[in-house]
């Protein structure tokens, strides 16, 4: 059971409505997580302010692979369900690849480096090794991409913490729980 009452659709503060309308348009429904964050237009706006620009630099499959790895590492079952859904439906990632992403891996070498890096950032609290850092650079990611990966990983960490702390009810098709 959620530790915070999640506003019903249409009950969120007016300042949150534009972001909620965009999410609803993209997914076809308004998930509990966004309605929860809408309680604080500042928190929702901060999340959207980071997510918007970063989504223009890293491709959707890479972003979703990173989200799955981070959510698995943080044991966030809500985010695993949400990102498994988005990965399958919007990014068209096959189930085998979703399973690899959850483990911090990918069948694509360049994407593998990004997904493994995101997992390593969580597991080391940002104190990745020289080898982990070099692995991302060696496959062609730029310094700007690496900074974006760190920012995106922090954004996923935010949503993981939000959903784990509040115990947000899962409103996506459930997936196997995290092993973390």
Backbone torsions as a table, in degrees:
resi	resn	phi	psi	omega
1	UNK	NA	137.1	-179.1
2	UNK	-62.5	140.0	178.5
3	UNK	-83.2	-11.2	177.2
4	UNK	-129.5	138.3	177.3
5	UNK	-69.3	123.5	-179.1
6	UNK	-89.4	126.0	-178.6
7	UNK	-59.7	141.2	173.6
8	UNK	-69.9	158.8	176.1
9	UNK	-52.9	133.4	-179.8
10	UNK	89.5	-7.3	-179.1
11	UNK	-102.1	1.5	-179.6
12	UNK	-75.7	157.4	176.5
13	UNK	-56.3	145.8	-178.3
14	UNK	-57.7	-33.0	-178.8
15	UNK	-65.6	-19.6	179.9
16	UNK	-92.1	-11.6	-167.7
17	UNK	-62.4	-40.2	-177.5
18	UNK	-61.8	-42.8	179.2
19	UNK	-67.0	-42.8	179.3
20	UNK	-62.2	-39.5	178.3
21	UNK	-62.1	-40.2	177.8
22	UNK	-64.7	-42.2	178.4
23	UNK	-63.2	-45.6	-179.6
24	UNK	-60.8	-40.4	179.0
25	UNK	-65.2	-41.1	-176.8
26	UNK	-70.1	-44.6	-174.1
27	UNK	-97.1	-18.9	-177.3
28	UNK	86.1	1.9	173.7
29	UNK	-160.7	169.4	-177.2
30	UNK	-111.2	99.2	-176.5
31	UNK	-62.8	154.5	179.5
32	UNK	-54.2	-39.6	-177.0
33	UNK	-57.3	-44.7	-178.5
34	UNK	-72.0	-37.1	176.5
35	UNK	-65.9	-36.0	175.2
36	UNK	-62.0	-51.7	-178.6
37	UNK	-64.6	-25.4	-178.2
38	UNK	-65.6	-17.7	177.2
39	UNK	-55.6	-34.8	175.8
40	UNK	-114.3	100.0	177.2
41	UNK	-55.1	-29.6	178.6
42	UNK	-68.3	-43.4	178.7
43	UNK	-66.0	-45.5	179.2
44	UNK	-63.1	-43.3	179.4
45	UNK	-66.0	-37.4	177.1
46	UNK	-63.8	-43.9	176.9
47	UNK	-60.1	-49.6	-177.4
48	UNK	-65.6	-35.2	179.7
49	UNK	-64.4	-32.7	176.8
50	UNK	-82.2	-43.8	-174.6
51	UNK	-65.8	-41.1	-175.8
52	UNK	-56.0	-58.6	-178.2
53	UNK	-64.9	-38.1	-177.7
54	UNK	-68.4	-28.2	180.0
55	UNK	-70.8	-9.4	179.4
56	UNK	-92.5	-8.6	-175.3
57	UNK	-110.1	-39.3	178.5
58	UNK	-101.4	136.2	-177.4
59	UNK	-67.5	159.0	-174.5
60	UNK	-58.7	-42.3	-179.2
61	UNK	-64.4	-37.9	177.7
62	UNK	-68.1	-46.0	179.3
63	UNK	-59.7	-44.7	-178.6
64	UNK	-68.9	-37.7	176.0
65	UNK	-60.9	-42.4	177.0
66	UNK	-63.7	-42.9	-179.8
67	UNK	-60.5	-41.1	179.7
68	UNK	-66.1	-42.7	179.6
69	UNK	-64.5	-44.1	-179.8
70	UNK	-65.5	-44.5	-178.6
71	UNK	-65.4	-37.2	176.0
72	UNK	-65.5	-46.8	-178.8
73	UNK	-62.0	-32.4	179.9
74	UNK	-91.9	-1.5	179.4
75	UNK	64.4	35.7	-179.5
76	UNK	-96.5	97.9	-178.1
77	UNK	-68.7	-31.4	176.0
78	UNK	-61.8	-50.8	-177.5
79	UNK	-66.8	-34.1	175.7
80	UNK	-61.9	-43.1	178.5
81	UNK	-65.2	-45.7	-178.6
82	UNK	-63.0	-48.0	-176.9
83	UNK	-75.0	-27.3	172.6
84	UNK	-64.6	-41.1	178.2
85	UNK	-63.6	-51.6	-179.2
86	UNK	-63.1	-40.2	179.5
87	UNK	-60.3	-45.1	-177.9
88	UNK	-74.5	-46.6	-171.8
89	UNK	-83.2	-43.3	-175.7
90	UNK	-96.7	-43.2	-178.2
91	UNK	-86.5	-12.2	179.2
92	UNK	58.1	41.0	178.0
93	UNK	-86.8	128.7	-179.6
94	UNK	-67.9	154.7	-177.6
95	UNK	-54.3	-36.9	-179.5
96	UNK	-63.8	-38.3	179.7
97	UNK	-72.1	-38.3	176.1
98	UNK	-58.7	-43.5	178.6
99	UNK	-62.1	-41.8	177.1
100	UNK	-64.0	-44.4	-179.8
101	UNK	-58.6	-40.5	178.7
102	UNK	-60.5	-27.6	178.7
103	UNK	-88.5	0.8	-177.7
104	UNK	83.4	28.2	-177.1
105	UNK	-131.5	170.3	174.0
106	UNK	-156.7	152.3	176.5
107	UNK	-77.8	-16.4	177.2
108	UNK	-92.8	122.5	-174.3
109	UNK	-57.4	-43.0	-179.1
110	UNK	-68.8	-43.2	177.9
111	UNK	-66.1	-37.2	178.3
112	UNK	-55.8	-44.4	-179.0
113	UNK	-61.3	-41.8	-179.7
114	UNK	-67.8	-44.2	-178.6
115	UNK	-66.2	-43.9	178.6
116	UNK	-64.6	-37.3	178.8
117	UNK	-64.3	-44.4	178.7
118	UNK	-60.4	-44.0	178.2
119	UNK	-62.5	-43.5	179.7
120	UNK	-63.4	-38.6	177.6
121	UNK	-57.1	-42.3	179.8
122	UNK	-69.7	-48.5	-174.9
123	UNK	-66.5	-27.6	-178.2
124	UNK	-105.0	5.2	-175.6
125	UNK	55.4	38.3	177.6
126	UNK	89.1	-7.7	-176.8
127	UNK	-92.9	60.4	-178.9
128	UNK	-67.1	154.9	179.5
129	UNK	-77.5	165.8	175.1
130	UNK	-59.3	-39.0	-179.9
131	UNK	-66.2	-41.5	178.7
132	UNK	-64.5	-40.0	178.7
133	UNK	-67.5	-44.5	-180.0
134	UNK	-63.5	-33.7	-179.6
135	UNK	-60.4	-34.1	178.8
136	UNK	-73.5	-43.0	-179.7
137	UNK	-68.2	-37.3	-174.5
138	UNK	-66.1	-19.1	178.8
139	UNK	-98.0	3.8	173.3
140	UNK	107.8	3.5	175.4
141	UNK	-72.4	138.1	-179.8
142	UNK	-81.5	168.1	175.4
143	UNK	-59.6	-40.5	177.9
144	UNK	-61.7	-41.7	177.6
145	UNK	-61.1	-40.2	-179.1
146	UNK	-64.8	-42.3	176.6
147	UNK	-61.5	-40.8	178.0
148	UNK	-65.1	-38.9	177.0
149	UNK	-62.3	-40.8	178.7
150	UNK	-64.8	-44.4	178.8
151	UNK	-62.7	-43.0	-179.6
152	UNK	-66.5	-40.5	177.2
153	UNK	-61.5	-40.8	177.3
154	UNK	-64.4	-37.3	177.8
155	UNK	-65.1	-40.9	177.1
156	UNK	-66.9	-37.5	176.3
157	UNK	-59.2	-42.8	177.4
158	UNK	-56.5	-50.2	-177.7
159	UNK	-69.0	-34.4	175.7
160	UNK	-61.4	-49.0	-179.8
161	UNK	-61.6	-43.5	-179.6
162	UNK	-58.0	-50.1	-175.7
163	UNK	-73.8	-35.2	176.9
164	UNK	-68.3	-43.4	-177.8
165	UNK	-67.0	-41.9	-175.9
166	UNK	-84.4	-19.5	-173.6
167	UNK	61.9	52.5	-179.4
168	UNK	-59.2	126.4	177.2
169	UNK	-62.5	132.9	-178.5
170	UNK	-74.4	123.8	178.7
171	UNK	-120.8	22.5	171.1
172	UNK	-112.7	163.4	174.2
173	UNK	-56.3	128.2	-176.6
174	UNK	-69.4	150.5	176.7
175	UNK	-124.3	172.2	178.5
176	UNK	-60.4	140.8	-177.0
177	UNK	-62.8	159.4	177.6
178	UNK	-63.7	149.6	177.7
179	UNK	-92.2	-9.2	-177.3
180	UNK	-65.8	NA	NA
